[in-house]
Amino acid sequence: MPDLLTLNDRQGTYPKSYYAATAPEMPGYGALDGDVECDVCVIGAGYCGLSAALHLAEAGFSVRLIDAQRVGWGASGRNGGQLGTGQRVDQQTLEKMVGSDHARQLWDVAQGSKALVKSLVSKHSIDCDLKPGIVYTDHKRRFVDETKAYVEHLNRVYGYEEISFLDRQQTMDAVGTDVYFGGSLDWGAGHLHPLNFALGLARAAADSGAKIHENTRALEVKYGKKPRVLTESGTVTSDHVLFACNGYLGALQPEIAARVMPINSYIIATEPLGEARARSIIRDDVAVADSRFVVNYYRFSKDHRMLFGGRESYGYKYPDDIATAVKQRMLGIYPQLDDVKVDYYWGGTLGITLNRMPHFARLAPNALTASGFSGHGLGMATYSGYLMAEAVKGDAAGFDVMEKVPTHRFPGGTALRQPLLILAMLYYALRDRF
Ligand SMILES: Cc1cc2nc3c(=O)[nH]c(=O)nc-3n(C[C@H](O)[C@H](O)[C@H](O)COP(=O)(O)OP(=O)(O)OC[C@H]3O[C@@H](n4cnc5c(N)ncnc54)[C@H](O)[C@@H]3O)c2cc1C
């Protein structure tokens, strides 16, 4: 397994993404220098670790947050920016998986995650272009009845009225293409500039007293009453340690690595299209995600660039043709964008689990982990950090709701699981087409 913290990126440097190019000046946080003690050591400064550090610092805990790279350098600074409703797995599937009472608790957690993101943005004045709305589109006619039934289920059983069904014409009007057969529009969901959200969380955490160290990689964790996190430039000894490394965890904790597998996803940003052309495609400036297994997800940036994400790469090294391959997928939906230049392209690594539900675990009484958000971490990773902070403070009820969801080891172990995944993805990618 290659080292994903260094395979595709230069040490201490953000990828050349549209997000990094449009982020405000980034102050940078110094590396750990020497041996220190604190209440809580958090490993990983994505949404999960940042949110944990922020909530703990606000509650008066002394916190050291270390990241091998930079704040928001991982998936949190590179993603599609879509703040979706619910868990990654739909409620009807969850009801079958864990029963209706537990499924309801998982729904409440997911609703809490959206509310938390919105309230953090407003409380800490984070300038991240947060806007409402996601349209989910059906790329096959036979999915449309299921979508209609699911919208009714959310309206009726969960009392969730912010989502409505779209017929074919309404979908066409909303997203400016006739390739879809129907879908739904969810005004409770939203989208934002993901890196600016992460940087805003870091500022809030630092202002609350958390000490952040970039370029500080955890090399080993020694468990015990006072866990010790060993890095090249010092050791953090604390009462609690929290793992928030998601797809970039590598071999640091084998028990998590067996259940959370990294995969890559890729995004392009076109040149600015101007407001009129952007609104002729996505009328209401919402985000869009389609029903493909290899999902297409897209939206417009504040300066009217199409940010289009899609993935079909079966290896950890980024392919050379990200820009052309992802543009090709975009043209399959919007052939009218053929003349448009791609200004930025980049990749990122996310963590998936076998059943696409996050993996929460207690590795020791004072060592917690949350990861494997399976492409649905904007809200859920942020909320997971809050739930881990609550657990450290003594209220583990929310953490337990998530930990109770069974997550399984990937078959094939760390050596064979990737070839097995490739086979499965090729199969589903083919099914997307036919
Ligand atoms: C291209 C792409 C598109 C996506 N689109 C969406 C979307 O539209 N909506 C959505 O909800 N989700 C999306 N996701 C998923 C979402 O971005 C993630 O679920 C979320 O950001 C996970 O946050 P995190 O804090 O758990 O992990 P990350 O943001 O990946 O952070 C982990 C951090 O841990 C650090 N780290 C790892 N190992 C060590 C170590 N040994 N020592 C110190 N630090 C370490 C890394 O440097 C990294 O900064 C997407 C992901 C990608 C890659």
Ligand as a Chemical Component Dictionary entry (heavy atoms), coordinates in Angstrom:
data_LIG
# 
_chem_comp.id                   LIG 
_chem_comp.type                 NON-POLYMER 
_chem_comp.pdbx_formal_charge   0 
_chem_comp.three_letter_code    LIG 
# 
loop_
_chem_comp_atom.comp_id 
_chem_comp_atom.atom_id 
_chem_comp_atom.alt_atom_id 
_chem_comp_atom.type_symbol 
_chem_comp_atom.charge 
_chem_comp_atom.model_Cartn_x 
_chem_comp_atom.model_Cartn_y 
_chem_comp_atom.model_Cartn_z 
_chem_comp_atom.pdbx_ordinal 
LIG C1  C1  C 0 -12.722 14.691 -4.504 1  
LIG C2  C2  C 0 -13.630 14.490 -3.319 2  
LIG C3  C3  C 0 -14.954 14.919 -3.394 3  
LIG C4  C4  C 0 -15.816 14.780 -2.293 4  
LIG N1  N1  N 0 -17.054 15.354 -2.340 5  
LIG C5  C5  C 0 -17.816 15.386 -1.223 6  
LIG C6  C6  C 0 -19.031 16.135 -1.199 7  
LIG O1  O1  O 0 -19.384 16.827 -2.160 8  
LIG N2  N2  N 0 -19.781 16.098 -0.059 9  
LIG C7  C7  C 0 -19.388 15.392 1.040  10 
LIG O2  O2  O 0 -20.127 15.378 2.028  11 
LIG N3  N3  N 0 -18.213 14.713 1.062  12 
LIG C8  C8  C 0 -17.417 14.711 -0.034 13 
LIG N4  N4  N 0 -16.212 14.081 -0.004 14 
LIG C9  C9  C 0 -15.786 13.424 1.253  15 
LIG C10 C10 C 0 -15.354 14.435 2.318  16 
LIG O3  O3  O 0 -14.465 15.368 1.753  17 
LIG C11 C11 C 0 -14.687 13.675 3.473  18 
LIG O4  O4  O 0 -15.586 12.706 3.966  19 
LIG C12 C12 C 0 -14.316 14.592 4.625  20 
LIG O5  O5  O 0 -13.595 15.708 4.183  21 
LIG C13 C13 C 0 -13.508 13.792 5.640  22 
LIG O6  O6  O 0 -12.974 14.670 6.597  23 
LIG P1  P1  P 0 -11.889 14.116 7.606  24 
LIG O7  O7  O 0 -11.552 15.209 8.526  25 
LIG O8  O8  O 0 -12.384 12.849 8.208  26 
LIG O9  O9  O 0 -10.647 13.692 6.676  27 
LIG P2  P2  P 0 -9.622  14.557 5.807  28 
LIG O10 O10 O 0 -10.163 15.863 5.424  29 
LIG O11 O11 O 0 -9.107  13.680 4.713  30 
LIG O12 O12 O 0 -8.454  14.857 6.837  31 
LIG C14 C14 C 0 -7.589  13.870 7.310  32 
LIG C15 C15 C 0 -6.306  14.573 7.715  33 
LIG O13 O13 O 0 -5.511  13.642 8.461  34 
LIG C16 C16 C 0 -4.172  13.939 8.208  35 
LIG N5  N5  N 0 -3.376  12.758 8.569  36 
LIG C17 C17 C 0 -3.483  11.508 8.089  37 
LIG N6  N6  N 0 -2.589  10.695 8.663  38 
LIG C18 C18 C 0 -1.901  11.458 9.560  39 
LIG C19 C19 C 0 -0.845  11.193 10.461 40 
LIG N7  N7  N 0 -0.257  9.992  10.568 41 
LIG N8  N8  N 0 -0.386  12.212 11.241 42 
LIG C20 C20 C 0 -0.943  13.443 11.151 43 
LIG N9  N9  N 0 -1.934  13.745 10.291 44 
LIG C21 C21 C 0 -2.403  12.766 9.510  45 
LIG C22 C22 C 0 -4.127  14.284 6.711  46 
LIG O14 O14 O 0 -3.001  15.065 6.381  47 
LIG C23 C23 C 0 -5.443  15.020 6.535  48 
LIG O15 O15 O 0 -5.273  16.428 6.563  49 
LIG C24 C24 C 0 -15.344 14.153 -1.099 50 
LIG C25 C25 C 0 -14.017 13.707 -1.025 51 
LIG C26 C26 C 0 -13.154 13.876 -2.117 52 
LIG C27 C27 C 0 -11.731 13.416 -2.011 53 
# 
loop_
_chem_comp_bond.comp_id 
_chem_comp_bond.atom_id_1 
_chem_comp_bond.atom_id_2 
_chem_comp_bond.value_order 
_chem_comp_bond.pdbx_ordinal 
LIG C1  C2  SING 1  
LIG C2  C3  SING 2  
LIG C2  C26 DOUB 3  
LIG C3  C4  DOUB 4  
LIG C4  N1  SING 5  
LIG C4  C24 SING 6  
LIG N1  C5  DOUB 7  
LIG C5  C6  SING 8  
LIG C5  C8  SING 9  
LIG C6  O1  DOUB 10 
LIG C6  N2  SING 11 
LIG N2  C7  SING 12 
LIG C7  O2  DOUB 13 
LIG C7  N3  SING 14 
LIG N3  C8  DOUB 15 
LIG C8  N4  SING 16 
LIG N4  C9  SING 17 
LIG N4  C24 SING 18 
LIG C9  C10 SING 19 
LIG C10 O3  SING 20 
LIG C10 C11 SING 21 
LIG C11 O4  SING 22 
LIG C11 C12 SING 23 
LIG C12 O5  SING 24 
LIG C12 C13 SING 25 
LIG C13 O6  SING 26 
LIG O6  P1  SING 27 
LIG P1  O7  DOUB 28 
LIG P1  O8  SING 29 
LIG P1  O9  SING 30 
LIG O9  P2  SING 31 
LIG P2  O10 DOUB 32 
LIG P2  O11 SING 33 
LIG P2  O12 SING 34 
LIG O12 C14 SING 35 
LIG C14 C15 SING 36 
LIG C15 O13 SING 37 
LIG C15 C23 SING 38 
LIG O13 C16 SING 39 
LIG C16 N5  SING 40 
LIG C16 C22 SING 41 
LIG N5  C17 SING 42 
LIG N5  C21 SING 43 
LIG C17 N6  DOUB 44 
LIG N6  C18 SING 45 
LIG C18 C19 SING 46 
LIG C18 C21 DOUB 47 
LIG C19 N7  SING 48 
LIG C19 N8  DOUB 49 
LIG N8  C20 SING 50 
LIG C20 N9  DOUB 51 
LIG N9  C21 SING 52 
LIG C22 O14 SING 53 
LIG C22 C23 SING 54 
LIG C23 O15 SING 55 
LIG C24 C25 DOUB 56 
LIG C25 C26 SING 57 
LIG C26 C27 SING 58 
# 
